Amino acid sequence: FSTAYMGGASWNDTFWKNDRFDKLLIQARAETDQNKRREMYYEMQQIVRDKGGVVVPMFANYVFGTSDKIAHGTMAGNWDLDGEKFHERWWYS
């Protein structure tokens, strides 16, 4: 939130500013009561959802699941979803 949504933040690409959001953000940083802090962040999330300026150029449409019934050979550990080859190299056991 501090980097991308606070008024004047360096990554605030849409130059969005909301006084209530900025005030909550500063207060939440100092709040030690977890429940109060959670509520502050919840309200900030709602403000961003309803009034925020966000540029979403694309969405990654992935589904993630695990099961003991799925088997696989050697996996490519350096890429998500086995290097996008999961549909070719994984099978039901």
N, C-alpha and C positions, 0 to 999 in steps of 0.2 A: 504494500500500500504506500509506503513512504517513498519508494523509488518511482512508481509509475502513476500514482493517483493524487498525491498531495499537490495542491496548487503550487506551481513553480518548480515541481520536481523535474529532475534532468531527463527522465524517460516519459514524462507526461506528454506524449506525442500529440494529443488532441487539445492541449492547453486547457483542459477542463479544470474548473475550480468550483468548490462547494464549501462554503464557510462551515456548515455543520459537520461535514466530513472531516475537514482539517482540524477542527476543535476536538472532535472525538478521537482522532488519530493521536494527537498530542497527549490527551488525557489517558488513552489506553496504554501508551508507552510507559507511563508512570504508575499505572494501577497494579497493585500487588494482589488484590482479591481476584482469584481466577474466575469466579462467577460473574462479577461485574465486568471484568475485562472481556469475557466471552460475549456478554450482551453488547458491549461497545463494538466489538468486531462484527457481530451479527448485524447490528444496525448499519455499520459502514458497508458491509456486503450488500445490504438492501439498497442503500443509496447508490452505490456503483451500478447495481443491476437496473434500478429504475431511472436514474438520472445521469449516469456516468457517460463519459466520452471514451469509447473503446473502439479501436480499429482491429477487427478480426479478419485477417486476410484469407484464412483457410482453417479448416478443421481436419484433424487426423481421425479417421473413422476406424478405430481398432476395438476389438473385443478381446478381453483377457479372461481366461478361465484356467482352472487346474483340475486335474483328475488323475487318479491312479489307473484309469482305463486307457490313458493316452501313452503311447510309447514313442521313442525316437532313437535315432542313432547319434552320431557325434554332432554336437550342436555348435553353431558359430556364436561364441560368447561375446563377440565384439559388436553385435548388431541386435536391435530389437527383433523379436519374433523370429529368432534363428536366421537372421539375414533375409527376412521376408520369404524364406523358403519353407516355412513350417507346413504349408499346405502340400508341399511335394515330399517332404521327408518324415512327416509324423503320421502315425497310424493308430488305430484302435487295437489294443491287445486283449 
